[in-house]
Amino acid sequence: MSVLPLDPVLSATTRLSIVAVLAAAEEVDFATVRDAVELSDSALSKQASALEAAGYVAVRKGYVGKRPRTWLRLTPEGRAALRKYVATLNSIVAEADRAPDRDG
């Protein structure tokens, strides 16, 4: 079996979920991501920081009126990492499908 190793940053299901949400849009506000992946503010903040440190997510802070807001955006590197991760998963599944059936 010659499958590439999975990206350890995206192997955490929470981070993979965040990246998947961000892949569907140009930029997503923090609360929308939080609700989509069902995390607390602090848990999302920690995971977003890990993704930002890996270069996969950009964080932008600003204001809507007088209220502070945070937006998350998948970087080009993050999009490439997600594509590679999905391709690797597909390779693993394809390899498993080619394995002989040992149940019979």
N, C-alpha and C positions, 0 to 999 in steps of 0.2 A: 504494500500500500504506500503510495507516494503522495500523501496529502500534506500540504503546508500546515504548520502549526497555527492555531487560532490566535488572534491578537489578544493579549492578556487584558488590555484596557477594555475592550468590548466584550470579553468573556463574562464579565459581571453582568448579569441579566438586567440589573437596574440601569447601568450605563448604556447597554444596548437599547433598552426601551427609550431612554432619553434621546439617543441619537436617531432612532427610528421616528420619533415624533418630530424632531427638528428637520429630518430629511424631507418631510412633506411640505415645508414652507420655507420662505426666505429668512424669516425671523419670527420667533414666538415669545410672547411675554411669559415671565416666570410663573405666574399663577396658572396659566393654561397648561404649561408643561407639568407643573406640580399636580394638577388635577388629573391630567391624562395618565400619568404614571403612578398616581396614588401614593405620593410621598409627603412627608412633612416638609415645611420650609427648610429646616436645618439639614435634613437628609438630602434634599435636592441641591442645596447649596454645596454640600460636601462633594456630591457626585459631579456637579457642574464644575467645581474647582479641579477635580481630578481630570475631567475631560479637557478643561482649558489648559492644564499643565501639559497634557499630551499633545496639545495643538489641534484638537478635534473640534473644539467649541470656542466661540468668541462671546464674551459677555459685554453687554453695553448697559450702562446705567444712565438714567435721565429722569425727567419729570413729566408728568401729565398734569397740567395745572400746577398745583403746589405739592402734589403727591409724588414721592419717589417711586420709580419703576425700574425693573430690570428686564432685559430682553436677552435671549439666547439665540445664537446663530451657528449652524454647522459650517465649519471652514471647508475650503477645498480639500484639505488634508483629511478632515473628518469624513467628507463624502467619499473620498478614495478609500479610506480605511473601511468604511461600511460596505462599499462594493466588494472589496477584497474579502472581507469577513463572510459576506453572503456567498461569494463564489467558493470559498473554502468549505462552508457548510454544505453547499450543493455537491462538491466533490466527495465529501464524506458520505452523504446520502447515496450518491451514485455508486460509490465503492461498496456500500452496504447492500445495495440492490443487486450487485453482481455476485455477492457471496452465495455459495451454495446453500440451499435450504436444508437444514439439519434436523428439522422437526418430523420428518417423515421417514 
